Amino acid sequence: MIDQLVFSMVLVVSLIIFTKRILRLRRGLSLARPSKRNDQKIKRWKTMARVALGQGKMGTRPLAAFFHLIVYIGFVVINLEVIEILLDGLLGRHRILKGFMGFSYNPIMSIFEWLGVAVIIACIAFLIRRYNNGIKRFQHEDLKGWPQLDAHIILYVEIILMTALLTMNAAEEAAFKGAAPFFFAKIFSGLLAGFSTEHLHIIEKSAWWIHYIGILAFLNYLPYSKHFHIILAFPNTWYSKLSKRGSILPMQAVTNEIKAMMDPSFVPDVSNNPKHFGAKDISDLHFVNLLNAYTCTECGRCTEECPANQTGKLLSPRKIMMSTRDRVEKVLEDPSNDLSLLDNFITREELWACTTCNACVEACPLNIDPLDIIIQMRQYLVMEESSAPPSLNTMNTNIENNGAPWAYPQADRGLWTKEN
């Protein structure tokens, strides 16, 4: 009864903490204006199934995709065992599902062990890739400090969880032959042959608790980590932008102004007009922009593909998403602060370095769209502050006066064809 009570208390406390963090995330997302992306539902479900569930955009790097798939499948499948752990802990039983599943129980548990070993190997491979310093995007300035540590922590936690699972089974098999007749349990039980039954029981119980508490700790760590994409990848891809890549949708407020100019009888609906043209802060962005920021895996594929970053410009699409997320967290901590996303978190130099080529969006394995944030912030600079680089102002002036970016009238455009 004491074990059951402790088990239940740990479970309840963990769920309360996780719920509070989810409510905090909800408050953060509510700071943005609505995205109105509820159309084409069938296409959205297909996109989610292909990109999030099917890992459809991971294949550009086959080796990384293979190891990522192992960890992904292992995380989903092995955690089915959590159901048995919960039932055992709450009811004071041991391997309660064995009686219900019959002969299929042992083969399924053997599969879980195979996946557990595969996950450990994959996590070690990922750690080697990160510590080897061979991949430039993992050494970028964006990842200094906590982001880099976060990536390492999650890999170590995965290894600990899988090792605890294998140790639990091996100790039980070593103590009572045939109690856990799974493939790796039989193999690893030989390593524990010198321990007494009492000590094996302590090892088995300790590993069981480590696995259980580790899972709950992992669950509550996720919302503070870039690995929250494990959960957010599904809604994020469902809300993907379905229009053509790089297309800029018309601003309703501007459209209303034009219609009013063309038709004096037109009465625009101004109830949903934004506070600003474009975006200065997160309240000017839309819901999916903030969801993108929280879903970002910080993998750096966007920055790696960015031509501006490749040529030494300050822009890093990954940093755009990280800065947006940091700004949301800052508002949640101190709503009265006088900072803004523009200038305090994202500089103007970063915004104007973007070529709007859309390479970052194409490269992202989760359809995250840094370009959308950049364009909205540029719109604010141009339409609210009349602030743009001199070369862009000159071009706009020429287009307005001459109908072309060049500084000569339309009548003179064909002069270059004439002989001198």
N, C-alpha and C positions, 0 to 999 in steps of 0.2 A: 504493500500500500504506500510506503514511503517513496519507493521508486516511481510509482504511478503519479503521486502528488507532485514530486519534483519535476517529472516529465511534463505534466500538464501545466505547471506554473511557467516553466521555460517556454513552452509552446505559446501560451497566452501572452506573455510579455513580448515575445518576438513578433507575434502578429499585431500587437498594439503598436509597437515601434514602426513596423513596416507600414501599417495603415496610416500612421501620422505622416510618414514620409511621402506616401502616395497622395495624401491630401495636400501636402505642401507642393508637390509637383503640379497638382490640379490648380492650385492658386497661382502658380507661376505661369502656367499656360493660359489662364484666364486674363492675364495682364494684356494679352494681345487682342486685336480685333478679330472677328470671325473670318474664316477663310472661304466659306461658302463652296466647299469642294465636296458636295454630296451628290453630284451628278454621275452618270455612267457607272452605276454601281456594279454591274456585271464585269465591266472592264477593270474596275478597281479591285474586285475580288481576284480576278485573274492575275493582275499585277502583283498583288500581295502573295498569291500562291507561287508565282514564278520567282520573284526576287527574294522574298523573306523566307518562305518555307522551302522553296526549291534551290536556294543559293544561286540563282540564275546569272548573277553578274560576278561571281567569284572565279569563273573559269579562265580569266585572262592570265592568272598566275597559277598554273596547275598544281605545283607542289604545295604552295600555301593553301590552295583550295582543298586539297586532299586532307591535310592535317586539320584544317578548320572544320571540314565535314565530319571528321572523326570526333572532335571535341563536341561539335553540335549534336550529333547523333547520341554520343555518350551522355551528354547533359540531359537530353530529352528522355532517352530510354532508361538509363540507370536510375533516374529520379523516380521512375515508377515504383522502385523499391521503397521509396519514402512512404508510400501507402501502407506497406507492410510494417515499416518501422513505427508509423503513427498508431496503427491498430495494436501492435504489440505493446507499445509504451502506454497507451491509454487503458488497455484491457488487462495488462499484466500477463500477456501470453508470450510465446516464443515461436516465431515462424508460423504465424497464424494462417497464412495463405496456403501453406503446404497441404493442409487438409482439404481445402477447396479445389486446388489445382491438380492434385493427384500426381500421376506419373509425369505430367508436363512441367512440374515445378523445378526439378533438378536441371533439365536441359535449359530452361529459361534462365535460371540463376547462373549456369555456366556461360551463357551468352553475355550476361551482365558482367561477369568477370573478364571475359575476352575484351569487351568494350572498355572496362576499367583499365586494363593493361595498355590498350591502344591509346586511351586518353593520356595516360602517364607518358608514353613515348612521344605523343604529339606535343604535349606541354614542354617536355624537355627540348624537343626540336625548336619550338618557338623561343624558349629561353636562350638556346644557343644562337639563334638568328639575332636576338637582341643584344646579347653580350659580345658577340663576335664583331660588332661594329661594321659589318659588311653592307648593311642596307642603309643608305643615306637618309631616307625619310624617317628612320627611327632615331637619328642623331640630330634632327632639326631643332632649332632653338625653341620651337613651339612646345616641345616635349620635356624641356628641362624641369627638374623638380618633381612635383606631385604627379603629373601625367605619366612620366616614365616609371615612377615607383608604383603607380596604380596598375600598370600593365604587368609588372612583375608579381605584385601581390596576388592577383587573380590566378596567375599560372601556378604559383606555389600552393594556393588554397586548393585548386583542382587536384594537384598531385597528392596533397594530404588527405583529401576526401577519398580518393580512389585507393590510396594505400591503406587507409583505415578499413575500407570495405573488404579488401583482400586479406588483411590481417585478421579481421573478425572471423571470416570464413575459415581461414587456415587454422586458427587457434581452436575453433570448435571441432574441426575435423581431427586435429591432433589429440584433442581430449577424448573424443568419442568417435571412433572409426565409423564412418558411414553417416554421421550426423550432418555433414555438409559435403557430400560426395561430388563436388564440382571440380572442373578440370584443374584450375590453378590452386584451389583449396587443397587438393591432394598433393600437388607438387610442393607448395610452400609449407604444408604441414610438417614435412620432413625437417625443415629448418627449426621447428619448435619441439622436436622429439625429446630433447633433454629436460623439458620443463615438467613439473608435476601437474596433476589434474587441477589442483587448486590454483596454481599460478596461471595455467592456461585459461581457466575461467575468468581470472582477473584481467588477463590480456584481452580476451574476447569481449568482456563487458566494457572495458576501457575503450576499445576500438569502436564498439557500438555507440557509446556516448559521444566520442569524438566525431564520428560520422554524423550523428543526429544534430549535435550542437553546431558542428561545422556547416551543415546545410542551412540551419536557421541563421547563423552568422553571415553566411554567403548571401542569403536572401536579403538581409538588412544592409549588407554592404553594397549591393547592386545599385540602389538609388544614388549613392555617392560616387559611383564609378562610371567610367565610360562603357563598362560592360552592361549597363542598363539596356543597351540595344538588344540584349537577349529577349527582353519583353517588348520594348518599344518598336522594334523593327517591324512588327506586324501592323500596328496602326499607322506608322510612318509611311510604309510603302502603300497602304490603302489610300492615303491622302496624297499620293504622288501627283505631280503636275502632269496632266494628260495631253495638254496642248503641245504644239511643236516646240522642240527645244530651242531656247533663245528667243522665242516670241514674247513680246511685251504687250500685255493686255491693256486696253484703254482704261484710263482712270475715270471712274464714273462722275466724279465732281467736275472734271474738265469737260467730259461729254455733255453734262447738263448745261454748262456755261455756253458751249457751242450751240446746242439746241435752242437755248434761250435767245441767243443772238440771231439765229436764223428764223426763229418763230416767236414773235412777241407774246403769243397766246400760250406758249409752253410754260407749264408750272412744274418745276423740278421737285423731286422728293429729296429734301435735304436732311432727312432724319438720320440717314446712314452715312452722311458725308464725313470723311476723316478730319481729324483736328488739323492735320498738316497735309500739304501735297508732298508725297513721298514719306520717308521715315527718318526721324531724328533719334527716336528712342524706341524701346521695345513695345511701348503702347501703340506705336504707329505701324508696327509690323503685324502680320496676321498669324493666326494660330499655328499654321503648319511651319512657319519660320522658327518658332520657338520649339515645336516638336522636333524639327530637324536638329536643332542645337542640342537637345537632350539625347537624341538618338545617335549622334556622331560617335563613331568608334575610334576616332583619332588615328586611323590607320595611315593617313597621309597620302593616299593614292591621288587625292585631288591636288594637293600641293606638288606632288611629284610630276603630275601631268601639266601643271600650270605653266604656260610659256613665259608669263611675267616673272614668276619665281625662278624659272630656269635661267633667265637673263639677269638675275641679281636684284630684281625689284623687291620692294618691301612686302608685297602682297603674298599671303599664304591663305588659300581658301579654308584650310583646316583651322587656322587661327581665327578666321571670321566666325566660324561656328563656335569655337571655344570661348571667344570673347562675348558672343551673344548669350551663351549659357551663363558665363560669369556675371554678366549684367543682370540677368533675371535673378540669380542668387543674391546679388547685392541689393536689389529692390526688395526681395523677400526679407532680408536681414534688417534693412533700414529703409522703409518706404519714403521717408522724408529727405533722403539725401539729394543733393543738387547736381548729381552727375548725370550724364547721358551716354547713350551708346556711341553717338558721334563724338569724336575728339577724345573722350575719356577712355574708351575701350577700343574703338576702331578709328584709325587716323584717316585723314583726307588723302594722304599719299597712298595708302593702301587702296582706297576706293578708285582713284583715278589710274592706278597701275593696271587695273583689270582691262583685258582686251575684249571681254564678253564673248569669248570663243566657245564657251560651254564645255570645255574639256573637263573641268572639275565635276560637273554634273554627270557627264558620261562615265567618268572613272569611278564614281562612288558606288560601292556595292549595295547601298541601301536607298538609292535615289534621293539623297540629300542634295539640296540646291543652294549653295552659297551665293550663286549669281543673283538669285532673286532678292536677297538682302542687299547686295551691292547696288543693284539697279534702283531699288527703292530709296536707298540713302543718297545716291546720286541725284535722283529726282528731287529730293529735299534741297540739296545744295543748289541746284539750278533754279528750281521754281520758287523756293522760299527765300534763299539768300542771294540769288543771282551770282553764285560763286562757282566758278569753273576755271580750269587752266586757261591761260591767255590764248593758246593755240585753238582751243575748242570755242572760245568766245569769238575769235576771228572767223572761224569756219561758220558758226551760226549767223554771224552778221552778214557774211558773204551770201549765205543761202537765202537770208531774208531780203537782201538788196538785189542780188544778181541771179538768184535761182540756182546757184551752184556753189561749191566750196571755194572756188577760185576768185581772186580779186580782180576780175575784169568782167565787163558786161556781156550779156548773151550775144549781142550783135558781133562781138569780136572773137567768138569761140572758134570760128573756122579759119582765122587768119593764118594759123600754123600750116595749113594745107597749101597756101600760096607760095610761089617761088619768090625769093628775095630779089 
